[in-house]
Amino acid sequence: MTTATVHHQPPTLRATSALRWIVRGRADTARWERPALLGLLAAIAVLYLWNLGANGWANSFYSAAVQAGTVDWEAFFYGSSDAANSITVDKPPASLWLMALSARLFGLSSFSILLPEVIMGVVTVALVYVIVRRHFSAPTALLAGATLALTPVAALMFRFNNPDALLVLLMTLAVYFTLRGVESGRVRWVLWAGAMVGLGFLTKQLQAFLILPVLAGVYFWAAPISWRKRLAHLFGALGVMIVSAGWWVAIVELVPASMRPFIGGSQSNSFLELTFGYNGFGRLTGNETGSVGGGGAGTGMWGSTGILRLFEGEIGGQVTWLLPAALVVSIAGFVIFGKTRRTDPRRAVLALFAGWLLVTALAFSFMAGIFHAYYTVALAPPLAGSLAIGASTLWSRRAQLWVRIVSATAMLLTAFWAFALLGEASDWLPWLKWVVLGLGAAAAAMLLLPRRGRLLAVATLAVTLVGALIAPTAYSLETVSASHTGSIVTAGPAVTGSMGRAGGMPGGMMRGGTPPAGMTAGGTPPAGMAAGGMPPAGARPGAGGGMGGLLGGGSVSSKVSAVLASNASSYSWVAASVGSNNAAGYQLATGFPVMAIGGFNGSDPSPTLAQLKSYVASGRIHYFVGGGSVGQSSGGSSASASIAAWVAHTFTASTVDGVTIYDLTR
């Protein structure tokens, strides 16, 4: 059929053809392939949407910024914590833009905030399928997609409002566009890849750049054009990346500080400082001014560093169930593809996934600064792709003895490692680890057998897949059935050293929001300790009596909400409170701007005491709410402590439902 004929098809025929492509795929694919893909994506959507409302506001720090973005376009653009634009969150705003647009469209609610995360999860799975399917079989691509979807940390973060879901989607898009460039040698694909990395920077700053060496290396090695053109294309992609990331940065840096909100997470009101300090090299070195805890090589507040970090404690159960097997089968895959031509796209796909996996895993293993278990969601797509490609490559060559030995070894590693991980959650499904061990041993034995017909092959595949996926699937199902709120969340059941499902503290907060010894539920501190676990020396007069803390906002009673919202239209901020999470709880409860003094940790110099006095004198703030994370952290500003002390000394405190409130207009 000619192009002209296609263009002159009746609209109804074109629509029918498009529908047929969506349902069945390309003409050269099996009839079952596209329905299988659509079924997989539908099942994932149901899984991720299931019990979504249990997460409530999820991370109230970001939900408050979304709320602000639905009220004020300036707050939307900058990613401000409140609609009066006192301070931004400590990340670029790209992920907030999507959530705020959803909330503007459907109305502000937990569902409208979390729905984009679910959609991004389903799209990421579809992308991994498409990447693998371009040069491997449909079963291989389906395995990659299912493995990604059933990774526990993916089931967590594609239902949560942190920036990680968008970052993972953009990095997966960058891999897809790079592969298209490797296949064709056309520059437009590499430019698109650069744009995706740039947008990733506007999502989570320098973490997006971890994939750059892999994308550039694979393209420069495998693209079917001269090395001069490859190099020129990569420089073009670099330029596009700089533009796609830099336009917003340039605006923020060029706009006078007096005309925009303070850049949260910085000490000098500079996004560049935030990029290269607190959210940049500080994450690697542990030198993060204003952080809540020190880092450094070895063992610190955020756990031990080293090659085994990802396999220890709660981190292992997030993502590493199939990591040993993925490493083994990826190496075997490179051996098999070793003698192929330089431009072999199959090896390029494996190199993209395996390189992404290795570089990110090493960075996470040795970074000495703030590290949370949920960061490992960035490993989920490359792990799924590497595993599926390596395993299917070995399966297709199972007639060779060494291939069968490698396959059986990978299966045994998976079974033993799953047994160990399940042992960390000793009170949760204690029988499951024995089932996994039995299935793993049976699968390994079957994989060692030579080819003996279709029935044995089907049985071997079935036992192998069930044995490999049953444990992470159970973890994922447990994850979607539970509530996850706060700034530190983890997938799966409670394990030794877990940081918590509901805003736990590092190093001892139990899952489900249960506090460590000496700390009462709901974030209320014991005598002499401020909310959020800060010591009395940092709590200063006026810091106590709040409902929230450093890592999560608490529930706000109707009485407190009514007091704060009274005559709200007369003020820029109905209240001010130390720490972004503390302020977020009040803002989400009232729907009106609440100033987050000191930003996330209470250690940013925003506002200074002089600035706050000016706001109070001009009648722009109605109340000051006690509590929150007050204090100077790792060299950060002590302005919040000075403000709390000044308020307590100058104004009379009143108590509403256990919350200390100061009326700044009296």
BAMAR-282912 format. One line per 8 residues: for each residue x, y, z of C-alpha. Coordinates in nm, 2 decimals. Layout:
REM residues N
X:Y:Z ~ ...
***
This chain:
REM residues 666
0.00:0.00:0.00 ~ 0.14:0.34:-0.10 ~ 0.18:0.63:0.13 ~ -0.08:0.83:-0.07 ~ -0.33:0.54:-0.03 ~ -0.27:0.54:0.35 ~ -0.33:0.92:0.37 ~ -0.66:0.89:0.18
-0.80:0.61:0.40 ~ -1.14:0.71:0.55 ~ -1.11:0.82:0.92 ~ -1.31:0.52:1.03 ~ -1.06:0.28:0.86 ~ -0.76:0.46:1.00 ~ -0.91:0.44:1.35 ~ -0.98:0.07:1.30
-0.62:0.01:1.19 ~ -0.49:0.20:1.49 ~ -0.71:0.00:1.73 ~ -0.60:-0.32:1.56 ~ -0.23:-0.22:1.62 ~ -0.30:-0.14:1.99 ~ -0.47:-0.48:2.04 ~ -0.25:-0.70:1.83
0.07:-0.52:1.77 ~ 0.28:-0.54:1.45 ~ 0.17:-0.77:1.17 ~ 0.46:-1.00:1.23 ~ 0.39:-1.07:1.59 ~ 0.20:-1.36:1.74 ~ -0.17:-1.30:1.80 ~ -0.12:-1.35:2.18
0.16:-1.10:2.22 ~ -0.02:-0.77:2.24 ~ -0.31:-0.90:2.45 ~ -0.05:-1.05:2.69 ~ 0.12:-0.71:2.72 ~ -0.20:-0.52:2.77 ~ -0.30:-0.78:3.03 ~ 0.03:-0.73:3.21
-0.01:-0.35:3.21 ~ -0.37:-0.38:3.33 ~ -0.27:-0.61:3.61 ~ 0.00:-0.37:3.72 ~ -0.24:-0.08:3.71 ~ -0.48:-0.27:3.93 ~ -0.20:-0.37:4.17 ~ -0.06:-0.02:4.20
-0.40:0.14:4.24 ~ -0.51:-0.11:4.50 ~ -0.54:0.04:4.85 ~ -0.38:0.36:4.72 ~ -0.58:0.58:4.95 ~ -0.41:0.41:5.25 ~ -0.10:0.62:5.19 ~ -0.30:0.94:5.27
-0.08:1.24:5.19 ~ 0.22:1.01:5.16 ~ 0.52:1.24:5.20 ~ 0.34:1.55:5.33 ~ 0.65:1.76:5.25 ~ 0.58:1.72:4.88 ~ 0.20:1.71:4.91 ~ 0.21:2.05:5.07
0.41:2.18:4.78 ~ 0.16:2.03:4.54 ~ -0.12:2.20:4.73 ~ 0.07:2.53:4.70 ~ 0.11:2.47:4.33 ~ -0.27:2.43:4.28 ~ -0.32:2.77:4.44 ~ -0.05:2.99:4.30
0.14:2.96:3.96 ~ 0.46:3.11:4.10 ~ 0.46:2.84:4.37 ~ 0.40:2.59:4.09 ~ 0.70:2.71:3.90 ~ 0.95:2.73:4.18 ~ 0.82:2.43:4.38 ~ 0.74:2.64:4.68
0.63:2.48:5.01 ~ 0.35:2.73:5.05 ~ 0.14:2.95:4.82 ~ 0.29:3.26:4.97 ~ 0.63:3.15:4.84 ~ 0.85:3.17:5.15 ~ 1.07:2.87:5.07 ~ 1.10:2.59:4.81
1.13:2.22:4.87 ~ 1.49:2.09:4.86 ~ 1.46:1.94:4.51 ~ 1.38:2.08:4.16 ~ 1.01:2.09:4.09 ~ 0.96:1.87:3.78 ~ 0.78:1.59:3.97 ~ 0.57:1.84:4.16
0.45:1.99:3.83 ~ 0.29:1.66:3.72 ~ 0.12:1.61:4.06 ~ 0.00:1.97:4.08 ~ -0.15:1.95:3.73 ~ -0.33:1.63:3.83 ~ -0.46:1.80:4.15 ~ -0.57:2.11:3.95
-0.75:1.88:3.71 ~ -0.92:1.64:3.96 ~ -0.91:1.85:4.27 ~ -0.66:1.82:4.56 ~ -0.67:1.48:4.72 ~ -0.45:1.19:4.80 ~ -0.56:1.01:4.49 ~ -0.50:1.30:4.25
-0.15:1.34:4.39 ~ -0.06:0.97:4.37 ~ -0.23:0.89:4.04 ~ 0.05:1.03:3.83 ~ 0.30:0.80:4.02 ~ 0.09:0.50:3.93 ~ 0.07:0.60:3.57 ~ 0.45:0.66:3.55
0.50:0.31:3.70 ~ 0.28:0.15:3.43 ~ 0.45:0.35:3.15 ~ 0.80:0.25:3.28 ~ 0.71:-0.12:3.27 ~ 0.58:-0.07:2.92 ~ 0.90:0.10:2.82 ~ 1.12:-0.18:2.96
0.91:-0.42:2.76 ~ 0.95:-0.22:2.44 ~ 1.33:-0.18:2.49 ~ 1.38:-0.56:2.54 ~ 1.13:-0.66:2.27 ~ 1.31:-0.47:2.00 ~ 1.58:-0.74:1.98 ~ 1.45:-1.03:2.20
1.14:-1.24:2.21 ~ 0.81:-1.14:2.35 ~ 0.84:-1.38:2.65 ~ 1.17:-1.22:2.74 ~ 1.02:-0.87:2.72 ~ 0.72:-0.98:2.93 ~ 0.95:-1.13:3.19 ~ 1.14:-0.80:3.21
0.82:-0.60:3.26 ~ 0.68:-0.84:3.52 ~ 1.01:-0.85:3.71 ~ 1.02:-0.47:3.73 ~ 0.66:-0.44:3.84 ~ 0.70:-0.70:4.11 ~ 1.01:-0.55:4.26 ~ 0.90:-0.45:4.61
1.06:-0.10:4.60 ~ 0.89:-0.04:4.26 ~ 0.56:-0.13:4.41 ~ 0.64:0.12:4.69 ~ 0.77:0.42:4.49 ~ 0.52:0.40:4.20 ~ 0.25:0.46:4.46 ~ 0.44:0.74:4.65
0.49:1.11:4.58 ~ 0.87:1.14:4.60 ~ 1.05:1.24:4.28 ~ 1.20:0.89:4.23 ~ 0.91:0.76:4.01 ~ 0.96:1.04:3.75 ~ 1.34:1.01:3.77 ~ 1.32:0.63:3.69
1.08:0.69:3.40 ~ 1.30:0.96:3.25 ~ 1.61:0.74:3.28 ~ 1.43:0.46:3.11 ~ 1.33:0.69:2.83 ~ 1.69:0.79:2.80 ~ 1.79:0.43:2.75 ~ 1.52:0.38:2.49
1.62:0.68:2.29 ~ 1.99:0.58:2.31 ~ 1.91:0.23:2.18 ~ 1.72:0.38:1.89 ~ 2.03:0.59:1.82 ~ 2.25:0.28:1.83 ~ 2.02:0.10:1.59 ~ 2.00:0.38:1.33
2.30:0.62:1.39 ~ 2.05:0.91:1.36 ~ 2.13:1.21:1.58 ~ 1.77:1.29:1.67 ~ 1.75:0.99:1.90 ~ 2.06:1.08:2.10 ~ 1.94:1.44:2.13 ~ 1.61:1.31:2.28
1.82:1.10:2.52 ~ 2.00:1.41:2.63 ~ 1.68:1.59:2.69 ~ 1.55:1.31:2.91 ~ 1.86:1.33:3.13 ~ 1.82:1.70:3.15 ~ 1.46:1.67:3.27 ~ 1.59:1.41:3.51
1.82:1.67:3.65 ~ 1.51:1.89:3.71 ~ 1.36:1.60:3.89 ~ 1.64:1.49:4.13 ~ 1.95:1.68:4.03 ~ 2.28:1.50:3.99 ~ 2.14:1.15:4.04 ~ 2.01:1.17:3.69
2.37:1.20:3.57 ~ 2.47:0.86:3.70 ~ 2.35:0.70:3.38 ~ 2.55:0.94:3.15 ~ 2.87:0.73:3.13 ~ 2.67:0.43:3.03 ~ 2.46:0.60:2.76 ~ 2.76:0.78:2.61
2.98:0.47:2.62 ~ 2.73:0.24:2.46 ~ 2.64:0.48:2.19 ~ 3.01:0.56:2.11 ~ 3.09:0.19:2.09 ~ 2.80:0.05:1.91 ~ 2.64:0.32:1.68 ~ 2.68:0.22:1.31
2.85:0.54:1.20 ~ 3.20:0.68:1.20 ~ 3.36:0.77:1.53 ~ 3.37:1.14:1.44 ~ 2.99:1.14:1.38 ~ 2.94:0.95:1.71 ~ 3.15:1.20:1.90 ~ 2.97:1.49:1.74
2.63:1.34:1.82 ~ 2.73:1.30:2.18 ~ 2.84:1.66:2.21 ~ 2.50:1.76:2.06 ~ 2.32:1.55:2.32 ~ 2.53:1.72:2.59 ~ 2.42:2.06:2.46 ~ 2.05:1.95:2.46
2.09:1.81:2.81 ~ 2.23:2.14:2.94 ~ 1.95:2.34:2.78 ~ 1.67:2.11:2.90 ~ 1.81:2.12:3.25 ~ 1.95:2.47:3.25 ~ 1.66:2.69:3.14 ~ 1.49:2.66:3.48
1.82:2.69:3.67 ~ 1.91:3.01:3.48 ~ 1.57:3.17:3.56 ~ 1.61:3.09:3.93 ~ 1.96:3.21:3.95 ~ 1.89:3.53:3.75 ~ 1.57:3.64:3.93 ~ 1.67:3.86:4.23
1.64:3.67:4.56 ~ 1.39:3.93:4.69 ~ 1.15:3.84:4.40 ~ 1.14:3.46:4.45 ~ 1.12:3.21:4.73 ~ 1.43:3.10:4.93 ~ 1.59:2.78:4.78 ~ 1.52:2.52:5.04
1.82:2.29:5.14 ~ 2.08:2.57:5.07 ~ 2.25:2.80:5.31 ~ 2.31:3.08:5.07 ~ 1.98:3.09:4.88 ~ 2.14:2.93:4.57 ~ 2.02:2.65:4.36 ~ 2.38:2.58:4.25
2.48:2.54:4.61 ~ 2.20:2.30:4.66 ~ 2.30:2.11:4.34 ~ 2.67:2.06:4.42 ~ 2.64:2.06:4.80 ~ 2.35:1.91:4.99 ~ 2.20:1.72:4.70 ~ 2.53:1.67:4.51
2.88:1.58:4.61 ~ 2.77:1.60:4.97 ~ 2.57:1.28:4.91 ~ 2.89:1.11:4.81 ~ 3.13:1.25:5.07 ~ 2.89:1.29:5.36 ~ 2.97:1.66:5.39 ~ 2.61:1.80:5.38
2.58:2.13:5.55 ~ 2.24:2.15:5.72 ~ 2.17:1.78:5.71 ~ 2.01:1.60:6.01 ~ 2.30:1.37:6.06 ~ 2.66:1.33:5.97 ~ 2.79:1.08:5.71 ~ 3.14:0.97:5.63
3.30:0.66:5.51 ~ 3.24:0.34:5.72 ~ 2.93:0.34:5.94 ~ 2.73:0.65:6.01 ~ 2.37:0.76:6.06 ~ 2.26:0.63:5.73 ~ 2.42:0.29:5.76 ~ 2.75:0.13:5.66
2.91:0.19:5.32 ~ 3.08:-0.07:5.11 ~ 3.03:-0.33:4.84 ~ 2.78:-0.52:5.06 ~ 2.56:-0.23:5.16 ~ 2.28:-0.31:4.92 ~ 2.26:-0.66:5.07 ~ 2.23:-0.56:5.43
1.93:-0.50:5.66 ~ 1.61:-0.37:5.51 ~ 1.79:-0.25:5.19 ~ 1.83:-0.60:5.05 ~ 1.45:-0.67:5.06 ~ 1.38:-0.36:4.85 ~ 1.54:-0.47:4.53 ~ 1.82:-0.73:4.56
1.61:-1.06:4.54 ~ 1.73:-1.12:4.18 ~ 2.05:-0.91:4.18 ~ 2.30:-1.20:4.23 ~ 2.13:-1.39:3.94 ~ 2.12:-1.08:3.72 ~ 2.49:-1.03:3.76 ~ 2.57:-1.39:3.68
2.35:-1.42:3.37 ~ 2.46:-1.07:3.25 ~ 2.82:-1.18:3.25 ~ 2.73:-1.50:3.07 ~ 2.53:-1.30:2.82 ~ 2.84:-1.08:2.74 ~ 3.04:-1.40:2.70 ~ 2.79:-1.53:2.45
2.77:-1.20:2.26 ~ 3.15:-1.15:2.29 ~ 3.23:-1.24:1.93 ~ 2.94:-1.05:1.76 ~ 3.00:-0.74:1.56 ~ 3.06:-0.41:1.73 ~ 2.71:-0.27:1.63 ~ 2.52:-0.58:1.75
2.21:-0.42:1.91 ~ 2.15:-0.72:2.13 ~ 2.47:-0.66:2.31 ~ 2.40:-0.29:2.32 ~ 2.07:-0.35:2.50 ~ 2.24:-0.57:2.76 ~ 2.52:-0.32:2.80 ~ 2.28:-0.03:2.86
2.09:-0.22:3.13 ~ 2.39:-0.39:3.29 ~ 2.59:-0.07:3.29 ~ 2.31:0.13:3.44 ~ 2.27:-0.13:3.71 ~ 2.64:-0.15:3.79 ~ 2.72:0.22:3.80 ~ 2.41:0.30:4.01
2.47:0.01:4.25 ~ 2.83:0.12:4.31 ~ 2.73:0.48:4.37 ~ 2.47:0.37:4.62 ~ 2.71:0.13:4.79 ~ 2.98:0.39:4.86 ~ 2.79:0.72:4.90 ~ 2.86:0.84:5.26
2.59:1.10:5.28 ~ 2.21:1.07:5.32 ~ 2.09:0.74:5.18 ~ 1.75:0.59:5.21 ~ 1.64:0.23:5.11 ~ 1.38:0.36:4.86 ~ 1.66:0.52:4.65 ~ 1.72:0.16:4.51
1.41:0.20:4.29 ~ 1.66:0.33:4.03 ~ 1.80:-0.02:4.02 ~ 1.47:-0.19:3.93 ~ 1.45:-0.13:3.55 ~ 1.81:-0.22:3.47 ~ 1.80:-0.52:3.70 ~ 1.48:-0.65:3.53
1.62:-0.59:3.18 ~ 1.95:-0.75:3.26 ~ 1.80:-1.05:3.42 ~ 1.55:-1.12:3.15 ~ 1.80:-1.08:2.86 ~ 2.07:-1.28:3.03 ~ 1.83:-1.56:3.14 ~ 1.66:-1.59:2.80
2.00:-1.59:2.62 ~ 2.11:-1.88:2.84 ~ 1.79:-2.06:2.79 ~ 1.82:-2.05:2.41 ~ 2.16:-2.22:2.44 ~ 2.07:-2.47:2.71 ~ 2.20:-2.76:2.50 ~ 2.55:-2.66:2.61
2.66:-2.80:2.95 ~ 2.83:-2.49:3.08 ~ 2.52:-2.29:3.01 ~ 2.31:-2.53:3.21 ~ 2.56:-2.51:3.50 ~ 2.55:-2.13:3.50 ~ 2.17:-2.13:3.49 ~ 2.14:-2.37:3.78
2.40:-2.17:3.98 ~ 2.20:-1.85:3.92 ~ 1.88:-2.02:4.04 ~ 2.05:-2.16:4.35 ~ 2.19:-1.81:4.43 ~ 1.84:-1.67:4.40 ~ 1.69:-1.93:4.63 ~ 1.96:-1.90:4.90
1.95:-1.52:4.89 ~ 1.57:-1.52:4.91 ~ 1.59:-1.76:5.20 ~ 1.82:-1.52:5.38 ~ 1.61:-1.21:5.31 ~ 1.29:-1.38:5.43 ~ 1.48:-1.48:5.74 ~ 1.52:-1.11:5.82
1.14:-1.08:5.85 ~ 1.11:-1.38:6.08 ~ 0.76:-1.31:6.20 ~ 0.62:-1.27:5.85 ~ 0.51:-1.59:5.65 ~ 0.78:-1.80:5.81 ~ 0.69:-2.10:5.59 ~ 0.76:-1.90:5.27
1.14:-1.93:5.29 ~ 1.13:-2.31:5.29 ~ 0.89:-2.31:4.99 ~ 1.14:-2.08:4.80 ~ 1.43:-2.30:4.89 ~ 1.25:-2.61:4.78 ~ 1.14:-2.46:4.45 ~ 1.49:-2.32:4.39
1.66:-2.66:4.44 ~ 1.40:-2.83:4.21 ~ 1.45:-2.56:3.94 ~ 1.83:-2.59:3.96 ~ 1.81:-2.97:3.92 ~ 1.57:-2.93:3.62 ~ 1.79:-2.67:3.46 ~ 2.09:-2.91:3.47
1.90:-3.17:3.26 ~ 1.97:-3.18:2.89 ~ 1.69:-3.10:2.64 ~ 1.42:-3.36:2.66 ~ 1.12:-3.23:2.48 ~ 0.86:-2.96:2.52 ~ 0.69:-3.09:2.84 ~ 1.01:-3.09:3.04
1.10:-2.74:2.90 ~ 0.76:-2.60:3.01 ~ 0.78:-2.76:3.35 ~ 1.13:-2.62:3.40 ~ 1.03:-2.27:3.30 ~ 0.73:-2.28:3.53 ~ 0.92:-2.40:3.84 ~ 1.21:-2.16:3.77
0.98:-1.85:3.73 ~ 0.77:-1.93:4.04 ~ 1.07:-2.01:4.25 ~ 1.25:-1.68:4.14 ~ 0.95:-1.45:4.17 ~ 0.73:-1.58:4.45 ~ 0.93:-1.40:4.73 ~ 0.95:-1.05:4.58
0.59:-1.09:4.46 ~ 0.48:-1.16:4.82 ~ 0.68:-0.86:4.94 ~ 0.52:-0.64:4.68 ~ 0.17:-0.76:4.78 ~ 0.24:-0.69:5.14 ~ 0.37:-0.34:5.04 ~ 0.05:-0.24:4.85
-0.17:-0.37:5.13 ~ 0.00:-0.14:5.39 ~ 0.00:0.23:5.46 ~ 0.32:0.43:5.38 ~ 0.36:0.79:5.50 ~ 0.64:1.01:5.60 ~ 0.98:1.09:5.46 ~ 1.14:0.75:5.51
0.94:0.46:5.38 ~ 1.04:0.10:5.30 ~ 0.87:-0.19:5.11 ~ 0.78:-0.52:5.26 ~ 0.72:-0.64:5.62 ~ 0.92:-0.53:5.93 ~ 1.28:-0.65:5.94 ~ 1.57:-0.60:6.17
1.69:-0.24:6.16 ~ 1.39:-0.11:5.96 ~ 1.34:0.26:5.95 ~ 0.96:0.26:5.93 ~ 0.65:0.27:5.73 ~ 0.52:0.59:5.87 ~ 0.79:0.85:5.90 ~ 1.04:0.66:6.10
1.37:0.79:6.23 ~ 1.70:0.66:6.11 ~ 1.86:0.39:6.31 ~ 1.58:0.25:6.51 ~ 1.23:0.37:6.42 ~ 1.01:0.06:6.38 ~ 0.78:0.00:6.09 ~ 0.42:0.11:6.10
0.52:0.43:6.27 ~ 0.61:0.27:6.61 ~ 0.87:0.49:6.77 ~ 1.19:0.37:6.93 ~ 1.23:0.33:7.30 ~ 1.16:0.65:7.48 ~ 0.96:0.82:7.20 ~ 0.58:0.81:7.22
0.36:0.75:6.92 ~ 0.26:1.03:6.69 ~ 0.59:1.20:6.72 ~ 0.52:1.34:7.07 ~ 0.86:1.34:7.25 ~ 0.93:1.23:7.60 ~ 1.00:1.49:7.87 ~ 1.28:1.71:7.77
1.29:1.61:7.40 ~ 1.15:1.82:7.12 ~ 0.93:1.68:6.84 ~ 1.12:1.50:6.57 ~ 1.37:1.37:6.82 ~ 1.59:1.68:6.85 ~ 1.77:1.72:7.18 ~ 1.66:1.98:7.44
1.96:2.20:7.36 ~ 1.82:2.24:7.01 ~ 1.46:2.28:7.12 ~ 1.49:2.62:7.27 ~ 1.19:2.79:7.43 ~ 0.88:2.76:7.23 ~ 0.98:2.45:7.03 ~ 0.76:2.20:7.22
0.39:2.14:7.19 ~ 0.36:2.07:6.81 ~ 0.20:1.77:6.65 ~ 0.47:1.69:6.39 ~ 0.84:1.62:6.36 ~ 1.13:1.62:6.14 ~ 1.03:1.33:5.91 ~ 0.66:1.35:5.90
0.36:1.58:5.99 ~ 0.11:1.46:6.23 ~ -0.27:1.47:6.23 ~ -0.43:1.81:6.29 ~ -0.75:1.82:6.50 ~ -1.05:2.01:6.38 ~ -1.01:2.26:6.66 ~ -0.65:2.35:6.57
-0.74:2.37:6.21 ~ -1.03:2.60:6.28 ~ -0.82:2.83:6.50 ~ -0.55:2.86:6.23 ~ -0.79:2.92:5.95 ~ -0.98:3.20:6.12 ~ -0.98:3.52:5.92 ~ -0.72:3.35:5.69
-0.77:3.59:5.40 ~ -0.62:3.87:5.60 ~ -0.27:3.72:5.62 ~ 0.00:3.60:5.38 ~ 0.06:3.30:5.61 ~ -0.20:3.18:5.86 ~ 0.08:3.04:6.07 ~ 0.45:2.97:6.08
0.62:2.66:6.22 ~ 0.97:2.52:6.23 ~ 1.04:2.25:5.98 ~ 0.87:2.17:5.65 ~ 0.69:1.86:5.76 ~ 0.55:2.02:6.07 ~ 0.43:2.32:5.86 ~ 0.30:2.08:5.59
0.05:1.91:5.83 ~ -0.11:2.24:5.92 ~ -0.11:2.36:5.56 ~ -0.28:2.05:5.43 ~ -0.54:2.06:5.71 ~ -0.63:2.42:5.66 ~ -0.57:2.47:5.29 ~ -0.39:2.80:5.36
-0.02:2.89:5.35 ~ 0.19:2.80:5.65 ~ 0.55:2.92:5.66 ~ 0.81:2.64:5.70 ~ 1.08:2.81:5.91 ~ 1.42:2.67:5.84 ~ 1.30:2.44:5.56 ~ 1.30:2.06:5.58
1.56:2.02:5.86 ~ 1.49:2.35:6.03 ~ 1.84:2.45:5.95 ~ 1.80:2.68:5.65 ~ 1.84:3.05:5.71 ~ 1.49:3.12:5.60 ~ 1.36:3.35:5.73 ~ 1.62:3.52:5.95
1.50:3.66:6.28 ~ 1.50:4.01:6.14 ~ 1.29:3.90:5.84 ~ 1.04:3.73:6.06 ~ 1.01:4.03:6.29 ~ 0.94:4.24:5.98 ~ 0.66:4.00:5.87 ~ 0.51:4.01:6.21
0.53:4.38:6.23 ~ 0.35:4.42:5.90 ~ 0.08:4.17:6.01 ~ 0.16:3.91:5.75 ~ 0.17:3.61:5.99 ~ -0.12:3.53:6.22 ~ 0.01:3.24:6.44 ~ 0.33:3.06:6.54
0.29:2.69:6.61 ~ 0.53:2.53:6.85 ~ 0.70:2.19:6.78 ~ 0.88:2.07:6.48 ~ 1.24:2.01:6.42 ~ 1.41:2.30:6.58 ~ 1.79:2.33:6.59 ~ 2.12:2.37:6.41
2.21:2.06:6.21 ~ 2.56:1.98:6.07 ~ 2.67:2.34:6.04 ~ 2.34:2.47:5.93 ~ 2.17:2.80:6.03 ~ 2.05:2.84:6.39 ~ 1.79:3.11:6.28 ~ 1.50:2.88:6.35
1.61:2.83:6.71 ~ 1.65:3.21:6.75 ~ 1.30:3.27:6.61 ~ 1.14:3.01:6.84 ~ 1.31:3.17:7.14 ~ 1.21:3.52:7.04 ~ 0.85:3.41:6.99 ~ 0.83:3.23:7.33
0.98:3.54:7.50 ~ 0.77:3.80:7.33 ~ 0.42:3.64:7.29 ~ 0.18:3.45:7.52 ~ 0.14:3.08:7.45 ~ -0.20:2.91:7.44 ~ -0.28:2.54:7.41 ~ -0.54:2.40:7.17
-0.58:2.02:7.18 ~ -0.22:1.98:7.31 ~ -0.07:2.21:7.05 ~ 0.12:2.53:7.16 ~ 0.00:2.83:6.95 ~ 0.12:3.19:6.97 ~ -0.09:3.47:6.83 ~ 0.16:3.70:6.67
-0.09:3.98:6.62 ~ -0.12:4.04:7.00
***
